[in-house]
């Protein structure tokens, strides 16, 4: 399965990227919400994992657009900011990860998103 991963903090996302690759996923990586929308529009990833606070367009707004265009797309939002996570909750995003998190947590959220 192909996953679209979006985060503007490259160093912080490397462990997530490695975990996903090791788990057998194909991962495309972008640095902001505008790139997220552009690449998703091209490849229609079934699962998006996005940071919330990014330049250009934040993760909540970008993923809300994706959800509107393709409701079946699974979305996991992540942030180190409780306020950002609350904003995601208020926008009806059910899968929200508080940074930092460990490898098993991200894999557990993916299983949950995919219904496994």
NUGUKOL-277132 format. One line per field, with one value per residue: residue in one letter; residue number from 0; x, y, z of N, C-alpha, C in turn. Coordinates in steps of 0.02 Angstrom, whole numbers, plus 32768, in hexadecimal, padded with zeros to 4 digits. Each point is the difference from the previous one (the first is absolute). Layout:
# residues N
resn	(A:...);
resi	(NUM:...);
n_px	(X:...);
n_py	(Y:...);
n_pz	(Z:...);
ca_px	(X:...);
ca_py	(Y:...);
ca_pz	(Z:...);
c_px	(X:...);
c_py	(Y:...);
c_pz	(Z:...);
This chain:
# residues 116
resn	(X:X:X:X:X:X:X:X:X:X:X:X:X:X:X:X:X:X:X:X:X:X:X:X:X:X:X:X:X:X:X:X:X:X:X:X:X:X:X:X:X:X:X:X:X:X:X:X:X:X:X:X:X:X:X:X:X:X:X:X:X:X:X:X:X:X:X:X:X:X:X:X:X:X:X:X:X:X:X:X:X:X:X:X:X:X:X:X:X:X:X:X:X:X:X:X:X:X:X:X:X:X:X:X:X:X:X:X:X:X:X:X:X:X:X:X);
resi	(0:1:2:3:4:5:6:7:8:9:10:11:12:13:14:15:16:17:18:19:20:21:22:23:24:25:26:27:28:29:30:31:32:33:34:35:36:37:38:39:40:41:42:43:44:45:46:47:48:49:50:51:52:53:54:55:56:57:58:59:60:61:62:63:64:65:66:67:68:69:70:71:72:73:74:75:76:77:78:79:80:81:82:83:84:85:86:87:88:89:90:91:92:93:94:95:96:97:98:99:100:101:102:103:104:105:106:107:108:109:110:111:112:113:114:115);
n_px	(802A:7FE8:802D:7FDA:803F:7FE5:8039:8000:7FFF:802D:8026:7FCA:7FF8:8042:7FF9:7FCF:8024:8034:7FD7:7FE6:803C:8017:7FC6:8023:7FF9:7FE1:8032:7FD3:8031:7FDB:800F:7FC9:7FCD:8020:803D:7FE6:7FDD:8037:8028:7FD6:7FF8:8042:8010:7FD7:802F:7FFA:803F:7FEC:8040:7FE2:8036:7FEE:8033:7FED:8034:7FEA:7FF1:7FDF:8012:7FE1:8015:803E:7FFF:7FE6:802C:8031:7FEC:7FFC:803C:801B:7FC1:8010:8022:802D:7FF4:8041:7FEC:8038:800F:802E:7FD1:7FEF:800E:8034:800F:7FF2:8022:802D:7FFA:8002:8030:7FF0:803F:7FF0:802C:8012:803D:800F:8027:8036:8009:7FF4:8029:7FF7:8004:8030:801D:7FF3:8012:8032:800B:7FF9:8028:8024:7FEC:8041);
n_py	(7FC5:8032:8021:8036:8012:802C:8021:803B:7FD6:8004:801D:8020:8004:8004:8001:802B:8023:7FF8:8010:802E:8012:7FFD:801F:8013:803D:8017:802C:802F:802D:802D:8040:8007:8023:8031:7FEA:7FFC:8037:801D:7FE2:800F:803B:7FF9:7FEB:802A:8011:7FC1:8012:8034:800B:8030:8026:8021:8014:8014:8014:8036:7FC6:800A:7FCF:8025:803A:7FEA:7FE1:803A:801E:7FD9:8008:803F:7FFA:7FDF:7FFA:7FD3:8037:7FD7:8022:8009:8029:8024:800C:802C:8021:8002:8040:7FEC:7FD4:8031:8029:7FCF:7FF9:8041:7FED:7FD9:800E:7FC0:7FF6:8010:800B:7FFA:802E:7FDF:7FD0:7FC2:7FD2:7FDF:803D:8013:7FC6:800B:803E:7FE8:7FD0:802F:8029:7FC9:8003:7FFB);
n_pz	(8000:7FDE:8025:800A:800C:8029:7FFF:801C:8032:7FD0:802E:8012:7FBE:8000:8043:7FF4:7FD4:8028:8032:7FD9:7FEB:803E:8008:7FCA:8018:7FCA:8009:7FF3:7FFC:8020:7FF4:7FDA:8016:7FE0:8012:803D:7FF6:7FE9:802D:8032:7FE3:7FFC:803E:801D:802C:8012:8013:8027:800F:8023:8003:8035:8025:7FC3:7FDB:7FE1:8017:8038:8028:802E:7FE5:7FF7:803B:8015:7FD7:8017:803E:7FEC:7FE2:8033:8016:7FD2:7FF1:801A:8038:800D:8030:7FFF:8040:800F:7FDF:8040:7FF4:7FDD:802F:802A:7FD9:7FFC:8041:8005:7FD5:8033:800F:7FF9:7FCF:8040:7FEA:803F:7FE4:8010:7FD5:8014:7FE9:8037:801A:7FD5:800B:8040:7FF8:7FDD:802C:802E:7FDD:7FF8:8040:8010);
ca_px	(7FD6:8024:7FEE:8019:8016:800E:801A:8033:803C:801E:8023:7FCF:7FD8:8029:7FF0:7FBF:800C:8023:7FD2:7FD0:8024:8010:7FC1:7FEC:7FD9:8021:7FF3:8011:8009:7FFD:8013:7FCC:7FBC:7FF4:801E:7FD6:7FC6:8015:8014:7FC5:7FD5:801F:8006:7FC5:8014:7FC8:800D:8028:8016:8017:8009:7FCD:801E:8030:7FF8:7FD8:7FBC:800B:7FE8:7FB8:7FDF:8010:7FDE:7FB8:7FF4:8005:7FC5:7FC6:8005:8000:7FF3:801C:8046:800C:802A:801B:8020:802E:801A:8018:7FD9:7FBD:7FCF:7FF8:7FDC:7FBA:7FE4:7FF3:7FC6:7FC5:7FF3:7FEB:8035:7FFF:8042:802D:803A:8027:8048:801F:7FE2:802E:7FF1:7FC4:7FC6:7FED:7FE7:7FBF:7FD1:7FF7:7FD2:7FBF:7FE7:7FF1:7FCE:801E);
ca_py	(803B:803F:8032:8043:801B:8048:8022:8031:7FF3:7FC4:7FD8:7FE1:7FCF:7FC8:7FC0:7FE8:7FE8:7FC0:7FD0:7FEE:7FD9:7FBF:7FDC:7FE9:8032:802F:8040:803E:8032:8046:802D:802F:7FEF:8009:7FC5:7FC8:7FFF:7FF5:7FBB:7FD5:8006:7FD9:7FB8:7FE9:7FD2:7FEB:8014:803D:8010:8045:8030:8034:8042:8002:803D:7FFB:7FED:7FD1:7FBC:7FFB:801B:7FD6:7FBF:800C:8000:7FBB:7FDC:8017:7FE5:7FB7:7FEE:7FBF:8007:7FFC:8039:8005:8041:7FFF:8040:8006:8036:7FEC:802B:7FE7:7FC0:8011:801A:7FC5:7FDE:8029:7FF7:7FBB:7FD0:7FD3:7FE5:8037:7FE9:8033:7FF7:7FC8:7FBE:7FCA:7FDA:7FD7:802C:8012:7FC3:7FF3:8030:7FEA:7FC6:801A:8024:7FD0:7FD1:7FBE);
ca_pz	(8000:7FFA:8033:7FF6:8040:7FFA:803C:7FEE:8028:7FE1:8032:802C:7FDD:7FE9:8022:7FE8:7FBC:8005:801C:7FCD:7FCC:801E:8006:7FBE:7FDB:7FD2:801F:7FDF:8034:7FED:8036:8014:7FED:7FB8:7FE0:8013:7FD3:7FBB:7FF6:800A:7FC4:7FCB:800F:8027:8035:802A:8045:8007:8044:7FF8:8036:7FFB:7FF8:7FC8:7FD7:7FC4:8015:8037:7FF6:8009:7FC5:7FC6:8006:7FF9:7FB8:7FE9:8019:7FDA:7FBC:8002:8046:8012:8012:8048:8012:8044:800B:8038:8015:8044:801E:8015:7FDF:7FBC:8004:800F:7FC2:7FD6:801D:7FF1:7FB9:7FF9:7FF1:8039:800F:800E:8026:8023:7FFA:7FDC:800A:7FEE:7FC3:8009:8000:7FBB:7FDF:801D:7FE1:7FBA:8003:8011:7FC5:7FCC:8018:8010);
c_px	(802C:7FE3:801F:800D:8013:8016:8037:8041:801F:8022:7FCF:7FDB:8029:7FF1:7FBC:8008:8021:7FD2:7FCE:801F:800E:7FC2:7FE4:7FD6:802C:7FEE:8017:8000:7FFD:800A:7FCB:7FBC:7FF0:801D:7FD6:7FC4:8013:8011:7FC5:7FD3:801A:7FFB:7FC6:8012:7FC4:8008:802F:8011:801F:8009:7FCA:8020:8037:7FF5:7FD4:7FB7:800A:7FDE:7FB5:7FDC:800C:7FDA:7FB4:7FED:8002:7FC2:7FC1:8000:7FFA:7FF7:801E:8049:8006:8033:8013:8023:802B:8019:801B:7FD9:7FBA:7FC9:7FF3:7FDA:7FB6:7FDD:7FEF:7FC3:7FBF:7FED:7FF1:8035:8009:8046:8033:8038:8024:804A:8021:7FDB:8032:7FE8:7FBF:7FC0:7FEA:7FE5:7FBB:7FCB:7FF2:7FD0:7FB9:7FE0:7FE8:7FCD:801A:8004);
c_py	(803E:8033:8042:801E:8049:801D:8030:7FF7:7FBE:7FD3:7FDA:7FC6:7FC4:7FBF:7FE4:7FE1:7FBB:7FC9:7FE7:7FD5:7FBA:7FD4:7FEB:8031:8025:8045:8039:8036:8046:802C:8032:7FEC:8008:7FC6:7FC2:7FFA:7FEF:7FB6:7FD0:8002:7FD5:7FB5:7FE3:7FCB:7FEC:8014:803C:8008:8045:8024:8035:8043:7FFE:8041:7FF4:7FF4:7FCD:7FBD:7FF8:8018:7FD3:7FBE:8007:8002:7FB9:7FD9:8013:7FE2:7FB4:7FE9:7FBE:8004:8001:8037:7FFA:8043:7FFC:8046:7FFB:8034:7FE8:802A:7FE9:7FBF:800C:801B:7FC5:7FDB:8026:7FFD:7FB6:7FD0:7FD5:7FE7:8039:7FE7:803B:7FF0:800E:7FBE:7FCB:7FDB:7FD8:802A:8011:7FC3:7FEE:802F:7FEE:7FC5:8017:8023:7FD0:7FCC:7FBA:7FF6);
c_pz	(8000:8032:7FEC:8045:7FF6:8042:7FEB:8027:7FEA:8034:802D:7FDE:7FE8:8025:7FE9:7FBB:8001:801B:7FCB:7FC9:801B:8007:7FBC:7FD7:7FCE:801A:7FD3:8035:7FE2:803D:8015:7FE4:7FB7:7FD8:800E:7FD1:7FB9:7FF3:800B:7FC3:7FC7:800D:8028:8034:802B:804A:7FFF:804A:7FFB:8043:7FF8:7FEF:7FCB:7FD9:7FC3:8010:8038:7FF2:8008:7FC1:7FC3:8003:7FFD:7FB5:7FE3:8014:7FD9:7FBA:7FFF:8049:8016:8013:804C:8012:804A:8004:803F:8010:8047:8027:8014:7FDE:7FB8:7FFE:8010:7FC2:7FD1:801A:7FEF:7FB7:7FEF:7FE5:803D:8014:8005:802D:8020:7FFA:8043:8010:7FE9:7FC2:8006:7FFE:7FBA:7FDB:801A:7FE1:7FB7:7FFE:800E:7FC4:7FCA:8014:800E:804B);
